[in-house]
Amino acid sequence: MRRTFLACILIFGATAAFAANPYYLDHNGVLWTASPDTQGLILTGQQDGVQVVRSVVPFPVAISGANDSQIQVAADDLTGKVAVVWQRNWTANASEVMLAVWSGGAWERVQPLSQDLTVNPRNPTVRLTAIATSVPDPTTPEDLTKATTVQDSFLHVAWWEGSDQSYGMYSVLRLTGDPADASALTVQNLDTFSKIGLACVVPVPATTLEHPVFASQDAANHAQLLFGSQRLCLLLVVEVHFVLDPNGGPGVIMNRRRHTPIFGVAGAFPMNSDFSMEGTRVILGANLNPVAYRVTDGAVQYVTFSNQTWSPIHTLTVSNGLTMDQAIPLVENLAR
């Protein structure tokens, strides 16, 4: 098992305590949000209390009973693009995970990321990463002032599909790429990373299994995703980092060089079907032993992992002067 983590926070699912919501604040002070409407999702940007952007995603609901949910918004500082990812529910058992990218006042991309409505794609979650690589000048490599920096930004999206044979999906979109470039989008079935372990004896509850989740860590140049495998009864950590296109070289025009994603498995844990991962936050320390917790009414429920096993569910009650703001760091500090 490769130990590639520093301490990081993983956020699962969407409930009141840690609900993923359709808001994103960029570094220019613009608060982006998207809301459902029959004519399509409405993207708005508000800066200092003034609405500066309002645009309708050109993908209307159109069918009675259909609706949009699980809306995620992410604004990229490098390109200025705003991505909207959401779940379009056509019927109770047919859905799509959709992507739209707004750029410079127009929608440059509106498309489904999932490929099959009948496997009920659901629970999308997103993360942004950026990478910059300094490339020495081939004629004077020792002169750092002549080096060229190649920058790219990426939108990561993960979601869940299927019923009895359910699985996670992962897509990476290079936002700095041309919208017409098919190679800018990479899609992976997460079951391809499930190589070890044994199948679960009994089905794992959906609240534990069906919420792949991205790490929230200091380093912004890679992404880490924790997801469950029913086939192997494991929680796996997939890490995505980036390398400069190996086809590039001294004769390649720098603004045509690009970074490409590299996938790898960073860790594996036995599934804990007793502890719901919906609405749960998980801390992974340097030793990869996670602490999973969620806030309930007046308490923090949590489990820890060590010696290849999960602890019983513990409850830290907020009382006797202990506040929730104090209780959460105490639990998080259990990760090492």
C-alpha positions, 0 to 999 in steps of 0.5 A: 500500500502506497502511503501518499497522504498528508492529513486531510479531510474527506467529506461524505454525502449530503445531510444537514451537518455537512451538506454539499450545497450549490455555492462557490465563492471565487477569489474575486469575491463573486458568490456563484450559485445555481438553482433549479427552474423549468427552463433549466438551471439558473446560474447567478453570480453576486459580488458585494450584494450586486448580481453580476451574472445571471444565465440559464443552462440551456437544458430545460426540464421539459418533461412533467415530473422530472427535476434537478437535484444534487447541484454542485458549483465550482469556479476556476480562478485560472480560466474564469470558467464556472462549472455546474454539475447536477443530477437530472432525475427523469423518473424515479429510476432513470437519471443523468449526471450532467455538466455545464461550463460557463465561460465569458458570458456563454455556455461552452459545454452542456453534456451528460457525464454519465452514459446510461439513464437506466443505471440511475447515475446519482450523488455527484460530487466535485473538486477543482485542482490546478497544476503548474510546471516550470519547463527550462528553456532548451537552449539555456536550461540554467537560466531560470528567467527563460523557463516557461510555466505550463498551467492547467486546471481540472474539474473532477467529478465522481458519482455512483451508478447501478443497482445490484452491481453498483459502482462508482464513476470518475471524470476529469475535465481539463478546463484549460483545454479547448471545448472541442478537444475530446481528449480534455475529458477522461472518464474512469469506472472506479471498479477498475481499481478494485483488484484485491479483497473479497466480495461482501457477504451481505449488501452494504447499505446505500448510505455507506456505499453510494457516496464517493467523496473527494479529499479536501487538502492543502495541496491543490495540485492533486485529488484524492477520492474515497469510494466503496466497492461492493464487489470487494467490500473495501473502501479504496482511496484513488489518487489523481496527480498530473504529469506534463504531456510526455509527447512534449519536447523542445520542438513543441510550442509551449502553449500546446503542452498540457498536463495529463491525469495519472490514476493510482490506488493510495489506500484500502480499508475494510467496509464498515456497514454499521456506520453511515457515510452519508453526511459524514466527515472523515479525517485521514492521518499520515498513517492512513488510519481514518476517523469518521464522524458526523454531527447529531443533535447535541453530539458527535458520533464517530468511529476510528480505524486502527489495527485493520479494524473499526472501533465501535461507534462512540458518542461525544456529547456536547455538555458541561461547557463543551461546545460543538466548536470544541468537540469537533477538533477533539475528534479530528485530533484522533487522526494521526 
